[in-house]
Amino acid sequence: MEQFAQHITLKRLSQPEDVAACVSFLSGPDSDYMTGQAVIIDGGMVFN
């Protein structure tokens, strides 16, 4: 798993708290003006 994590921009595997933080943001008032977005929670794997 550590070898796999080296290919992730943040150099670590995701934790449940990473997704929970995004869900908290999306369900709170800070995201009220946000519409039609795809949110990718992958630690930067897309940029690899």
N, CA, C and O atoms as a GROMACS GRO file, in nm:
protein
  192
    1MET      N    1   0.082  -0.119   0.000
    1MET     CA    2   0.000   0.000   0.000
    1MET      C    3   0.086   0.125   0.000
    1MET      O    4   0.051   0.225  -0.063
    2GLU      N    5   0.199   0.122   0.070
    2GLU     CA    6   0.287   0.240   0.071
    2GLU      C    7   0.343   0.268  -0.067
    2GLU      O    8   0.359   0.384  -0.104
    3GLN      N    9   0.372   0.164  -0.143
    3GLN     CA   10   0.422   0.182  -0.280
    3GLN      C   11   0.312   0.247  -0.367
    3GLN      O   12   0.342   0.334  -0.448
    4PHE      N   13   0.189   0.205  -0.350
    4PHE     CA   14   0.076   0.263  -0.422
    4PHE      C   15   0.059   0.410  -0.384
    4PHE      O   16   0.031   0.494  -0.470
    5ALA      N   17   0.074   0.441  -0.256
    5ALA     CA   18   0.056   0.577  -0.207
    5ALA      C   19   0.159   0.672  -0.264
    5ALA      O   20   0.133   0.792  -0.273
    6GLN      N   21   0.275   0.623  -0.303
    6GLN     CA   22   0.380   0.709  -0.360
    6GLN      C   23   0.336   0.771  -0.493
    6GLN      O   24   0.392   0.872  -0.535
    7HIS      N   25   0.238   0.712  -0.559
    7HIS     CA   26   0.188   0.764  -0.687
    7HIS      C   27   0.072   0.860  -0.670
    7HIS      O   28   0.016   0.909  -0.768
    8ILE      N   29   0.035   0.888  -0.546
    8ILE     CA   30  -0.071   0.984  -0.514
    8ILE      C   31  -0.004   1.116  -0.479
    8ILE      O   32   0.094   1.117  -0.404
    9THR      N   33  -0.054   1.226  -0.530
    9THR     CA   34   0.007   1.357  -0.508
    9THR      C   35   0.028   1.386  -0.361
    9THR      O   36   0.133   1.439  -0.324
   10LEU      N   37  -0.067   1.355  -0.275
   10LEU     CA   38  -0.053   1.382  -0.132
   10LEU      C   39   0.029   1.277  -0.059
   10LEU      O   40   0.055   1.289   0.061
   11LYS      N   41   0.072   1.173  -0.132
   11LYS     CA   42   0.160   1.068  -0.077
   11LYS      C   43   0.099   0.989   0.038
   11LYS      O   44   0.171   0.941   0.125
   12ARG      N   45  -0.033   0.976   0.038
   12ARG     CA   46  -0.099   0.895   0.140
   12ARG      C   47  -0.230   0.842   0.083
   12ARG      O   48  -0.286   0.899  -0.011
   13LEU      N   49  -0.278   0.735   0.141
   13LEU     CA   50  -0.407   0.679   0.102
   13LEU      C   51  -0.518   0.759   0.169
   13LEU      O   52  -0.495   0.826   0.270
   14SER      N   53  -0.636   0.752   0.113
   14SER     CA   54  -0.748   0.827   0.170
   14SER      C   55  -0.796   0.764   0.299
   14SER      O   56  -0.776   0.645   0.324
   15GLN      N   57  -0.858   0.846   0.379
   15GLN     CA   58  -0.918   0.804   0.505
   15GLN      C   59  -1.067   0.839   0.499
   15GLN      O   60  -1.105   0.929   0.425
   16PRO      N   61  -1.150   0.769   0.574
   16PRO     CA   62  -1.292   0.802   0.575
   16PRO      C   63  -1.317   0.949   0.608
   16PRO      O   64  -1.413   1.009   0.560
   17GLU      N   65  -1.232   1.007   0.690
   17GLU     CA   66  -1.248   1.147   0.729
   17GLU      C   67  -1.232   1.242   0.610
   17GLU      O   68  -1.288   1.351   0.611
   18ASP      N   69  -1.157   1.201   0.508
   18ASP     CA   70  -1.140   1.284   0.388
   18ASP      C   71  -1.273   1.303   0.316
   18ASP      O   72  -1.308   1.414   0.275
   19VAL      N   73  -1.347   1.195   0.302
   19VAL     CA   74  -1.478   1.201   0.237
   19VAL      C   75  -1.578   1.271   0.329
   19VAL      O   76  -1.660   1.350   0.284
   20ALA      N   77  -1.571   1.242   0.458
   20ALA     CA   78  -1.663   1.304   0.554
   20ALA      C   79  -1.648   1.455   0.555
   20ALA      O   80  -1.747   1.527   0.569
   21ALA      N   81  -1.525   1.505   0.541
   21ALA     CA   82  -1.503   1.650   0.539
   21ALA      C   83  -1.569   1.714   0.418
   21ALA      O   84  -1.624   1.823   0.428
   22CYS      N   85  -1.564   1.646   0.304
   22CYS     CA   86  -1.630   1.699   0.184
   22CYS      C   87  -1.782   1.696   0.200
   22CYS      O   88  -1.850   1.792   0.163
   23VAL      N   89  -1.833   1.589   0.253
   23VAL     CA   90  -1.978   1.579   0.276
   23VAL      C   91  -2.023   1.688   0.372
   23VAL      O   92  -2.128   1.749   0.352
   24SER      N   93  -1.945   1.714   0.475
   24SER     CA   94  -1.977   1.820   0.570
   24SER      C   95  -1.980   1.955   0.502
   24SER      O   96  -2.070   2.036   0.526
   25PHE      N   97  -1.881   1.981   0.417
   25PHE     CA   98  -1.878   2.107   0.342
   25PHE      C   99  -2.000   2.120   0.252
   25PHE      O  100  -2.066   2.224   0.252
   26LEU      N  101  -2.029   2.015   0.176
   26LEU     CA  102  -2.141   2.021   0.081
   26LEU      C  103  -2.276   2.035   0.150
   26LEU      O  104  -2.369   2.092   0.093
   27SER      N  105  -2.288   1.984   0.272
   27SER     CA  106  -2.415   1.993   0.342
   27SER      C  107  -2.427   2.119   0.426
   27SER      O  108  -2.531   2.145   0.486
   28GLY      N  109  -2.320   2.198   0.432
   28GLY     CA  110  -2.322   2.319   0.513
   28GLY      C  111  -2.345   2.445   0.431
   28GLY      O  112  -2.357   2.438   0.308
   29PRO      N  113  -2.352   2.558   0.497
   29PRO     CA  114  -2.381   2.686   0.430
   29PRO      C  115  -2.269   2.737   0.339
   29PRO      O  116  -2.294   2.819   0.252
   30ASP      N  117  -2.146   2.689   0.358
   30ASP     CA  118  -2.036   2.737   0.274
   30ASP      C  119  -2.049   2.695   0.128
   30ASP      O  120  -1.985   2.754   0.041
   31SER      N  121  -2.130   2.594   0.101
   31SER     CA  122  -2.147   2.548  -0.037
   31SER      C  123  -2.280   2.591  -0.098
   31SER      O  124  -2.320   2.540  -0.202
   32ASP      N  125  -2.350   2.685  -0.034
   32ASP     CA  126  -2.482   2.726  -0.081
   32ASP      C  127  -2.484   2.774  -0.226
   32ASP      O  128  -2.585   2.755  -0.295
   33TYR      N  129  -2.378   2.834  -0.274
   33TYR     CA  130  -2.377   2.890  -0.409
   33TYR      C  131  -2.314   2.794  -0.510
   33TYR      O  132  -2.298   2.829  -0.627
   34MET      N  133  -2.278   2.677  -0.467
   34MET     CA  134  -2.213   2.576  -0.551
   34MET      C  135  -2.320   2.495  -0.623
   34MET      O  136  -2.411   2.442  -0.560
   35THR      N  137  -2.307   2.486  -0.755
   35THR     CA  138  -2.402   2.407  -0.834
   35THR      C  139  -2.330   2.329  -0.943
   35THR      O  140  -2.228   2.374  -0.994
   36GLY      N  141  -2.383   2.214  -0.977
   36GLY     CA  142  -2.338   2.137  -1.092
   36GLY      C  143  -2.191   2.102  -1.097
   36GLY      O  144  -2.129   2.114  -1.202
   37GLN      N  145  -2.134   2.060  -0.987
   37GLN     CA  146  -1.992   2.026  -0.984
   37GLN      C  147  -1.971   1.879  -0.958
   37GLN      O  148  -2.050   1.814  -0.889
   38ALA      N  149  -1.862   1.826  -1.014
   38ALA     CA  150  -1.815   1.692  -0.981
   38ALA      C  151  -1.696   1.710  -0.888
   38ALA      O  152  -1.596   1.772  -0.926
   39VAL      N  153  -1.705   1.658  -0.768
   39VAL     CA  154  -1.598   1.671  -0.670
   39VAL      C  155  -1.524   1.538  -0.663
   39VAL      O  156  -1.584   1.435  -0.631
   40ILE      N  157  -1.396   1.542  -0.692
   40ILE     CA  158  -1.314   1.422  -0.689
   40ILE      C  159  -1.228   1.425  -0.563
   40ILE      O  160  -1.146   1.515  -0.545
   41ILE      N  161  -1.246   1.328  -0.479
   41ILE     CA  162  -1.169   1.320  -0.355
   41ILE      C  163  -1.072   1.202  -0.370
   41ILE      O  164  -1.100   1.090  -0.328
   42ASP      N  165  -0.957   1.232  -0.431
   42ASP     CA  166  -0.862   1.124  -0.459
   42ASP      C  167  -0.718   1.158  -0.422
   42ASP      O  168  -0.626   1.084  -0.459
   43GLY      N  169  -0.696   1.267  -0.352
   43GLY     CA  170  -0.563   1.303  -0.307
   43GLY      C  171  -0.470   1.347  -0.419
   43GLY      O  172  -0.350   1.362  -0.397
   44GLY      N  173  -0.524   1.367  -0.536
   44GLY     CA  174  -0.443   1.413  -0.650
   44GLY      C  175  -0.407   1.302  -0.749
   44GLY      O  176  -0.319   1.322  -0.833
   45MET      N  177  -0.471   1.186  -0.741
   45MET     CA  178  -0.440   1.077  -0.833
   45MET      C  179  -0.465   1.117  -0.977
   45MET      O  180  -0.395   1.069  -1.066
   46VAL      N  181  -0.562   1.202  -1.003
   46VAL     CA  182  -0.595   1.245  -1.139
   46VAL      C  183  -0.477   1.317  -1.203
   46VAL      O  184  -0.458   1.310  -1.325
   47PHE      N  185  -0.397   1.386  -1.121
   47PHE     CA  186  -0.285   1.463  -1.174
   47PHE      C  187  -0.163   1.376  -1.202
   47PHE      O  188  -0.066   1.424  -1.261
   48ASN      N  189  -0.166   1.252  -1.163
   48ASN     CA  190  -0.051   1.163  -1.182
   48ASN      C  191  -0.039   1.122  -1.326
   48ASN      O  192   0.052   1.047  -1.362
   0.00000   0.00000   0.00000
